[in-house]
């Protein structure tokens, strides 16, 4: 008997027309896929950074060192679990779980491909298609930060507490900019559903239409995931290890897992919002490569490019100073994102409401106004001389 049997069959559900077995299979695939991607990302990061520093990296355990990440994970699970005496026991245990579960849930609304037919059952390559899927991802990322904050507070130590305070400030600062970068995408796509946003990019990716939104999102995504050069909550040179200083064994592994899953999530979200999701590039020669295994290949290729960007940043850029980090968020990203939203909204309204001749006239008037304002004498020579005299 299906879990949806008590609902009206004519009312659409979050899982569409999928049966209970299909839903369970999708959940298990996502649950197994994310740790595997995490292990491969850790291996790739260690190998790529080693190459940048003219080292070899892991190359002993398994072919090309591929099993080194798995060996490290097994070692963490077998290590002794130590809890500080001054820690708040319940919150200390719940914090890693609160950080990990939202990281898994955020991937439930990401479309990996179009609808496929397996064994006579047609289903989309997506666990659930919520009408507000992007807001769901933002909500999960916000909840995940609570795990970091509570871990720092419950450890009963100074360094984790400082890392938790930095993390809360970082969340507020950069999540605002990330949300504003999505507003222009919503204006173009006319929806908050991730699958419909992908469908809206069939002829033109949003990275070409909204390059500034894409740039703002990339900076905010690095800040949201606590990755270098924005890894202030876990800065080794300042806070020992930050919010997870007092964690070991399985609980530390959960924090490690959630960080890399968040990297995969923001990369998948960038692919969905700006790079056409699972669709091939809008090039005439590639238009037919959108069936079979090609959609999954395109999707994970784009995600891999973003993950490589995270690794590249870690290997090349030094860590930001904390005041510079906050200034970038509040004095640069947020005002710039607000201005860009106003420009996009004005342009969309003008295109929809006015004719071409009216647009050309309005643009000419705007250019004249800007030139007149630029030509105005904004300061007299006497005032300038007095200012120069005070400097002397």
VMD Tcl script that draws the C-alpha trace (Angstrom):
set ca {
  {0.00 0.00 0.00}
  {1.36 3.42 -0.92}
  {1.93 6.09 1.70}
  {-0.05 8.43 -0.53}
  {-3.18 6.26 -0.51}
  {-4.99 8.54 1.93}
  {-4.64 11.56 -0.37}
  {-6.93 12.57 -3.20}
  {-5.43 11.02 -6.37}
  {-6.32 14.14 -8.36}
  {-4.29 16.38 -6.07}
  {-0.60 16.56 -7.11}
  {1.92 15.66 -4.45}
  {5.51 16.68 -3.90}
  {6.67 13.35 -5.36}
  {4.42 13.50 -8.43}
  {3.08 10.11 -9.53}
  {6.02 8.06 -8.22}
  {5.26 4.89 -6.31}
  {6.65 4.23 -2.86}
  {9.30 1.86 -4.24}
  {10.54 4.47 -6.73}
  {10.73 7.09 -3.99}
  {12.72 4.77 -1.72}
  {15.12 3.91 -4.56}
  {15.69 7.61 -5.28}
  {16.35 8.33 -1.60}
  {18.87 5.48 -1.37}
  {20.63 6.57 -4.56}
  {21.05 10.15 -3.30}
  {22.09 8.93 0.15}
  {24.76 6.67 -1.35}
  {25.86 9.05 -4.10}
  {26.75 12.02 -1.89}
  {29.30 10.19 0.33}
  {30.91 8.67 -2.78}
  {31.20 12.10 -4.40}
  {32.64 13.40 -1.12}
  {35.34 10.72 -1.07}
  {36.25 11.43 -4.71}
  {36.29 15.20 -4.08}
  {38.63 14.82 -1.09}
  {40.93 12.61 -3.19}
  {40.86 15.08 -6.09}
  {41.54 18.03 -3.78}
  {44.57 16.38 -2.22}
  {45.94 15.35 -5.61}
  {45.32 18.72 -7.31}
  {46.72 20.81 -4.45}
  {49.74 18.46 -4.35}
  {50.34 19.06 -8.05}
  {50.10 22.82 -7.49}
  {52.76 22.52 -4.79}
  {54.91 20.10 -6.83}
  {54.10 17.08 -4.64}
  {52.62 13.69 -5.45}
  {49.70 13.49 -3.05}
  {48.09 10.19 -2.02}
  {49.20 7.41 -4.37}
  {49.56 4.26 -2.26}
  {46.14 3.04 -1.09}
  {44.30 1.75 -4.16}
  {44.96 2.63 -7.81}
  {46.20 6.25 -8.04}
  {45.46 6.56 -4.31}
  {41.69 6.46 -4.91}
  {41.01 4.51 -1.70}
  {42.98 6.88 0.54}
  {39.87 8.89 1.43}
  {38.00 5.70 2.31}
  {40.91 4.58 4.51}
  {40.92 7.94 6.30}
  {37.17 7.67 6.88}
  {37.51 4.19 8.37}
  {40.31 5.46 10.60}
  {38.09 8.29 11.89}
  {35.25 5.90 12.70}
  {37.63 3.61 14.65}
  {39.24 6.37 16.69}
  {38.38 6.96 20.34}
  {35.47 9.32 20.91}
  {36.49 12.01 23.41}
  {34.06 14.50 24.99}
  {35.24 17.49 27.06}
  {34.00 17.65 30.64}
  {32.73 21.21 30.23}
  {30.69 20.40 27.11}
  {26.89 20.46 27.08}
  {26.36 16.76 26.46}
  {23.05 16.78 24.52}
  {23.78 19.77 22.30}
  {27.35 18.56 21.79}
  {26.02 15.27 20.38}
  {23.21 16.82 18.30}
  {25.31 19.53 16.60}
  {27.04 17.25 14.03}
  {23.69 15.66 13.16}
  {22.07 19.08 12.70}
  {24.88 20.02 10.35}
  {24.77 16.82 8.26}
  {21.06 16.09 7.74}
  {20.18 19.43 6.07}
  {23.15 18.94 3.73}
  {21.56 15.69 2.47}
  {18.04 17.16 2.31}
  {19.09 20.11 0.15}
  {19.90 17.76 -2.75}
  {16.34 16.40 -2.84}
  {15.08 19.20 -5.13}
  {18.01 19.24 -7.58}
  {17.07 17.83 -11.04}
  {19.81 15.48 -12.27}
  {18.14 14.87 -15.63}
  {14.82 14.67 -17.51}
  {12.15 12.02 -17.05}
  {13.32 8.49 -17.80}
  {11.50 5.16 -18.22}
  {12.87 2.23 -16.22}
  {11.00 -1.07 -16.16}
  {7.86 0.51 -17.59}
  {7.86 3.29 -14.95}
  {8.42 6.89 -16.06}
  {9.94 9.13 -13.42}
  {12.01 12.35 -13.38}
  {15.61 12.16 -12.19}
  {14.71 14.25 -9.17}
  {13.45 13.20 -5.75}
  {10.82 15.94 -5.48}
  {9.94 19.03 -7.51}
  {8.72 21.65 -5.04}
  {7.19 24.88 -6.39}
  {9.60 26.74 -4.10}
  {12.59 24.43 -4.50}
  {15.23 27.19 -4.37}
  {13.80 28.56 -1.12}
  {13.93 25.04 0.31}
  {17.66 24.84 -0.46}
  {18.27 28.23 1.18}
  {16.32 27.07 4.23}
  {18.37 23.90 4.53}
  {21.62 25.83 4.26}
  {20.43 28.14 7.05}
  {19.52 25.23 9.31}
  {22.88 23.56 8.66}
  {24.70 26.56 10.08}
  {22.90 26.04 13.39}
  {24.88 22.83 13.78}
  {28.12 24.79 13.43}
  {27.00 27.48 15.88}
  {25.76 25.00 18.49}
  {28.92 22.90 18.14}
  {31.06 25.90 19.01}
  {28.86 26.96 21.91}
  {28.41 23.49 23.43}
  {32.12 22.58 23.38}
  {32.85 24.73 26.43}
  {36.03 26.15 24.92}
  {37.08 29.60 23.73}
  {38.31 28.78 20.23}
  {35.19 26.84 19.14}
  {33.01 29.66 20.50}
  {34.88 32.23 18.42}
  {34.47 30.00 15.36}
  {30.74 29.72 16.05}
  {30.38 33.51 16.32}
  {32.22 33.96 13.05}
  {30.02 31.36 11.40}
  {26.78 33.07 12.47}
  {28.01 36.44 11.17}
  {29.19 34.80 7.95}
  {25.80 33.14 7.41}
  {23.90 36.42 7.81}
  {26.30 38.35 5.60}
  {26.63 36.05 2.62}
  {23.23 34.38 2.58}
  {21.66 37.79 1.90}
  {23.87 38.27 -1.14}
  {23.20 34.70 -2.31}
  {19.43 35.20 -2.08}
  {19.64 38.48 -3.98}
  {21.64 36.81 -6.75}
  {18.69 34.46 -7.33}
  {16.09 37.24 -7.67}
  {17.20 38.09 -11.21}
  {16.94 34.39 -12.15}
  {13.39 34.29 -10.78}
  {12.50 37.36 -12.86}
  {13.76 35.68 -16.03}
  {12.38 32.19 -15.36}
  {9.10 33.30 -13.73}
  {9.25 30.44 -11.21}
  {11.05 29.16 -8.11}
  {10.93 25.51 -9.19}
  {14.36 24.10 -10.00}
  {13.13 21.91 -12.86}
  {11.26 24.81 -14.49}
  {14.32 27.06 -14.12}
  {16.33 24.45 -16.04}
  {13.60 24.29 -18.72}
  {13.71 28.10 -19.07}
  {17.38 27.86 -20.14}
  {16.77 25.62 -23.15}
  {17.80 28.26 -25.67}
  {20.09 30.47 -23.56}
  {21.82 29.81 -20.25}
  {21.31 32.39 -17.54}
  {25.07 32.80 -17.11}
  {24.98 34.63 -20.46}
  {21.92 36.72 -19.57}
  {22.85 37.37 -15.92}
  {26.66 37.26 -15.60}
  {26.69 39.63 -12.62}
  {24.24 37.42 -10.70}
  {26.47 34.46 -11.43}
  {29.57 36.28 -10.14}
  {27.78 37.35 -6.95}
  {26.57 33.80 -6.38}
  {30.05 32.33 -6.80}
  {31.53 34.64 -4.16}
  {28.61 34.09 -1.78}
  {28.76 30.31 -2.27}
  {32.40 30.20 -1.17}
  {31.48 32.19 1.92}
  {28.49 29.97 2.71}
  {30.54 26.77 2.58}
  {33.35 28.09 4.84}
  {35.92 27.36 2.16}
  {39.21 29.17 1.59}
  {39.75 32.08 1.32}
  {36.63 32.52 3.49}
  {37.31 29.71 5.99}
  {37.26 32.07 9.00}
  {35.11 29.81 11.28}
  {37.77 27.06 11.16}
  {40.95 29.04 10.60}
  {43.81 26.79 11.72}
  {46.31 29.62 12.14}
  {43.95 31.62 14.38}
  {41.45 29.26 16.06}
  {43.32 25.91 16.12}
  {40.48 24.28 14.13}
  {37.55 26.55 14.90}
  {34.13 25.27 15.81}
  {35.09 21.56 15.68}
  {38.29 21.81 17.74}
  {36.85 19.62 20.53}
  {35.34 16.99 18.20}
  {36.86 13.66 17.27}
  {36.00 10.28 15.74}
  {32.55 9.94 14.13}
  {31.32 13.41 15.09}
  {34.29 15.08 13.43}
  {33.76 12.91 10.35}
  {30.15 14.15 10.16}
  {31.29 17.78 10.10}
  {33.82 16.90 7.42}
  {31.13 15.12 5.41}
  {28.65 17.99 5.69}
  {31.22 20.52 4.48}
  {31.94 18.60 1.28}
  {28.27 17.79 0.68}
  {27.55 21.52 0.96}
  {30.20 22.09 -1.68}
  {28.42 19.62 -3.96}
  {25.06 21.25 -3.20}
  {26.13 24.80 -4.07}
  {27.87 23.49 -7.20}
  {24.71 21.63 -8.24}
  {22.61 24.71 -7.50}
  {24.91 26.89 -9.62}
  {24.61 24.34 -12.43}
  {20.82 24.38 -12.12}
  {20.41 28.16 -11.86}
  {22.97 29.43 -14.36}
  {24.38 26.62 -16.54}
  {21.25 24.94 -17.85}
  {21.27 22.05 -15.38}
  {21.42 18.71 -17.19}
  {21.02 20.27 -20.65}
  {23.90 20.29 -23.15}
  {25.43 23.63 -24.15}
  {23.14 25.55 -26.54}
  {25.34 24.79 -29.54}
  {23.75 23.43 -32.75}
  {26.09 20.42 -32.95}
  {25.27 19.31 -29.37}
  {21.51 19.78 -29.42}
  {20.86 16.05 -29.83}
  {22.94 14.98 -26.82}
  {20.11 15.31 -24.30}
  {18.91 11.72 -23.93}
  {20.20 8.48 -22.49}
  {23.12 8.95 -20.12}
  {24.11 12.31 -21.64}
  {22.04 14.48 -19.23}
  {23.73 12.90 -16.20}
  {27.12 13.33 -17.89}
  {26.51 17.02 -18.61}
  {25.23 17.65 -15.08}
  {28.12 16.03 -13.24}
  {30.66 17.55 -15.64}
  {29.39 21.04 -14.75}
  {29.35 20.20 -11.03}
  {32.93 18.91 -11.32}
  {34.03 22.21 -12.85}
  {32.66 24.11 -9.85}
  {34.29 21.68 -7.41}
  {37.59 22.20 -9.21}
  {37.06 25.94 -8.69}
  {36.76 25.41 -4.93}
  {40.00 23.41 -4.93}
  {41.78 25.97 -7.09}
  {40.82 28.79 -4.72}
  {42.14 26.86 -1.74}
  {45.46 26.23 -3.45}
  {46.05 29.80 -4.65}
  {44.44 32.44 -2.39}
  {45.40 33.38 1.19}
  {42.75 33.66 3.89}
  {40.89 36.97 4.18}
  {41.27 39.12 7.26}
  {38.00 39.16 9.20}
  {37.25 42.88 8.77}
  {37.96 42.60 5.04}
  {35.67 39.61 4.88}
  {32.72 41.45 6.47}
  {33.30 44.57 4.39}
  {33.19 42.50 1.22}
  {29.84 41.04 2.24}
  {28.02 44.15 3.46}
  {29.72 47.02 1.60}
  {30.31 45.31 -1.74}
  {28.17 42.27 -2.46}
  {24.84 43.29 -0.89}
  {24.65 46.86 -2.35}
  {25.88 45.62 -5.73}
  {23.33 42.80 -5.74}
  {20.50 45.21 -4.84}
  {21.49 47.57 -7.64}
  {21.69 44.71 -10.13}
  {18.21 43.48 -9.14}
  {16.83 46.97 -9.78}
  {18.51 47.10 -13.18}
  {17.19 43.67 -14.21}
  {13.66 44.40 -12.95}
  {13.60 47.74 -14.78}
  {14.88 46.16 -18.00}
  {12.37 43.30 -17.86}
  {9.49 45.69 -17.22}
  {10.59 48.00 -20.02}
  {10.88 45.15 -22.52}
  {7.44 43.79 -21.61}
  {5.56 47.09 -21.39}
  {7.10 49.44 -23.98}
  {7.76 49.33 -27.71}
  {11.19 49.43 -29.31}
  {10.84 53.14 -30.24}
  {9.88 54.04 -26.66}
  {12.85 52.08 -25.32}
  {15.27 53.89 -27.66}
  {13.79 57.25 -26.64}
  {14.01 56.44 -22.94}
  {17.61 55.26 -23.34}
  {18.53 58.49 -25.16}
  {16.95 60.60 -22.42}
  {18.82 58.61 -19.75}
  {22.14 59.14 -21.58}
  {21.51 62.89 -21.85}
  {20.66 63.12 -18.14}
  {23.84 61.26 -17.19}
  {25.95 63.55 -19.42}
  {24.35 66.69 -17.96}
  {24.92 65.47 -14.40}
  {28.53 64.63 -15.23}
  {29.07 68.11 -16.72}
  {27.72 69.99 -13.70}
  {30.29 71.86 -11.56}
  {30.14 69.76 -8.40}
  {32.67 71.92 -6.52}
  {33.94 75.48 -6.97}
  {37.59 76.33 -7.36}
  {37.52 78.32 -4.10}
  {36.27 75.30 -2.17}
  {38.96 73.16 -3.76}
  {41.64 75.68 -2.85}
  {40.42 75.84 0.77}
  {40.49 72.05 0.94}
  {44.04 71.95 -0.45}
  {45.10 74.63 2.04}
  {43.79 72.60 4.97}
  {45.81 69.62 3.74}
  {48.97 71.71 3.76}
}
mol new
graphics top color blue
foreach p $ca { graphics top sphere $p radius 0.5 }
foreach p [lrange $ca 0 end-1] q [lrange $ca 1 end] { graphics top cylinder $p $q radius 0.2 }
display resetview
